[in-house]
């Protein structure tokens, strides 16, 4: 995988924003950081992949806002025995 400093900066800003809205679980933040959100978006929205907003993915569906996903996942208090889809 190529290192893109622009992507790294955007992801860093997103992680900082998620911390500010209350996502503090290190494992949740690390998982969000590793997830290539841009791969799930149509081309016109790829440049916005690291914004804390819901974005359209087609067929009247959206990819959820990272902050909401982070807070909900954190509240599950997951252990190593759990799997999340």
C-alpha positions in Angstrom: 0.0 0.0 0.0 1.4 3.4 -0.9 1.7 6.0 1.8 -0.2 9.2 0.8 0.6 12.1 3.2 -2.6 13.8 2.2 -4.8 10.8 3.1 -2.8 10.4 6.4 -3.5 14.0 7.3 -7.2 13.7 6.6 -7.4 10.5 8.6 -5.5 12.1 11.5 -8.0 15.0 11.4 -10.9 12.6 11.4 -9.5 10.6 14.4 -9.0 13.9 16.3 -12.6 14.9 15.6 -13.9 11.5 16.7 -12.0 11.9 20.0 -13.6 15.3 20.4 -17.1 13.9 20.0 -16.5 11.2 22.6 -15.0 8.2 20.8 -12.2 7.3 23.2 -11.8 3.5 22.8 -8.4 2.9 21.3 -9.5 -0.3 19.5 -12.5 1.4 18.0 -10.3 4.3 16.8 -7.7 2.0 15.4 -10.3 0.0 13.5 -11.8 3.2 12.0 -8.3 4.3 11.1 -7.5 1.0 9.3 -10.8 0.9 7.4 -10.5 2.2 3.8 -13.8 4.1 3.8 -13.0 5.5 0.4 -13.3 2.0 -1.1 -17.0 1.9 -0.3 -17.8 5.2 -2.0 -18.6 6.1 -5.6 -15.9 8.2 -7.3 -17.6 11.6 -6.9 -17.5 11.1 -3.1 -14.1 9.5 -2.6 -12.5 12.9 -1.8 -14.9 13.3 1.2 -14.2 9.8 2.6 -12.5 11.1 5.7 -15.1 13.6 6.7 -17.4 12.9 9.7 -20.5 12.8 7.6 -22.8 10.1 6.1 -22.2 9.8 2.3 -24.3 8.2 -0.5 -23.2 4.8 -1.8 -26.0 4.4 -4.3 -29.5 2.7 -4.4 -30.8 5.3 -1.9 -28.3 4.0 0.8 -25.5 5.8 2.7 -22.3 4.8 4.5 -22.8 6.0 8.1 -21.1 8.9 9.8 -17.8 7.7 11.4 -18.6 9.5 14.7 -22.0 7.7 15.0 -20.4 4.4 14.2 -17.6 5.0 16.6 -19.9 5.9 19.5 -22.3 3.0 18.9 -19.5 0.5 18.6 -17.8 1.8 21.7 -21.0 1.4 23.7 -21.1 -2.3 22.8 -18.1 -2.8 25.0 -16.7 -5.5 22.7 -14.2 -8.1 23.7 -11.9 -10.3 21.6 -14.7 -12.9 21.4 -17.1 -10.5 19.5 -17.3 -10.0 15.8 -19.0 -6.9 14.2 -20.1 -6.7 10.6 
